[in-house]
Amino acid sequence: MSTSVLQSPSPRPFLKWAGGKNKLIQQYIPYFPKRFKTYYEPFLGGGAVFFYLNPYSATLTDINAELVNAYRCVRDNVEELIESLEVHQRNHCSEYYYQIRQSNCISNTEKAARLIYLNKTCFNGLYRENSKGEFNVPIGKYKSPTICNPTLLRSVCAALQSAKISVRPFEDILGYASSSDDFVYFDPPYHPLSPTSNFTAYSRNSFNQNDQMRLKEVFAELADRGVKVMLSNSDCEFIRNLYSDFNINLISASRLINSKASKRGRISEVLITSYQR
């Protein structure tokens, strides 16, 4: 008689995030470097690439302090976080949503639970802040959203155990990645394809054309060091010209965040690498 061994589920993003790469991973696989020792992701977001690669050593950063706190709490205090999310799951309704949206949490775990709860129940899973840094997205039209997924959170906790997680601007990567043993993946707010498609201000800190140019300089500096660098962005003339000295690959993606369903369709993006695989 044979016996089966239960395996831990593979980690995957525990947050919805604008521009998340979970559905694009299969297209990215041919472009990941074959060998590296340390993984760096300066625009963490949903972390889909990190969870797919599940590297032994990683440094994960973002300028969004609320996001970074959520990752740290999943890593360091997952059981208490699950307890808080179960409370949100039981109490969820429209009145409760707006009550929590306006609340001021005291502990880091409460703040993380609040972010995850709002993320799972707000409109389109969209993260947006006003000029004061306050989350201001209305409630979504979900009948029974899954707010607490203990199995997923515990698998994410395990994946994050060896990761360094901190609030940092993307330029700080220059103080860390230095050789061909390092792999850096940049997933910045995308350059808008048109004035009406601008969705770069996912927080009070916008990301404009000058920021894109600064990011390119960081990309080039890392490449000169021999670091393996990958970057995703919108497929437009500005980005193609900016990275014309590097390898530009096309990716087919879905436009998911749009107020009109008729405008949610397939669109090309670019995946830029500093190396040949």
Number of C-alpha atoms within 10 A of each C-alpha: 2 4 5 5 6 6 6 11 11 13 22 20 20 22 20 18 20 19 21 18 20 17 11 15 15 10 14 15 13 10 15 20 16 8 12 17 13 18 22 24 23 24 20 26 26 21 22 22 23 22 18 16 13 19 18 13 16 22 21 22 24 19 18 20 12 16 22 20 19 25 24 22 20 25 22 16 15 21 16 15 24 21 15 19 23 18 13 21 16 10 12 17 15 13 10 11 21 15 10 16 19 11 11 10 13 8 8 16 24 18 21 24 26 24 20 22 25 25 22 22 25 20 16 21 19 22 21 16 16 14 9 8 12 13 18 15 20 16 20 18 12 12 8 10 14 11 22 23 12 16 13 16 21 19 19 23 21 18 19 26 15 14 20 13 20 19 16 17 13 18 13 12 19 13 7 11 22 18 17 17 14 22 24 24 22 20 21 20 23 20 21 18 14 8 7 7 10 13 18 16 15 17 18 15 14 11 17 15 13 9 14 19 15 13 17 16 15 17 25 18 14 24 21 13 13 18 22 28 23 23 19 24 22 20 21 15 9 16 21 17 9 13 19 11 10 15 15 20 15 14 17 12 17 14 14 15 16 12 9 8 10 7 11 13 11 11 12 16 19 20 21 23 24 21 16 10 11
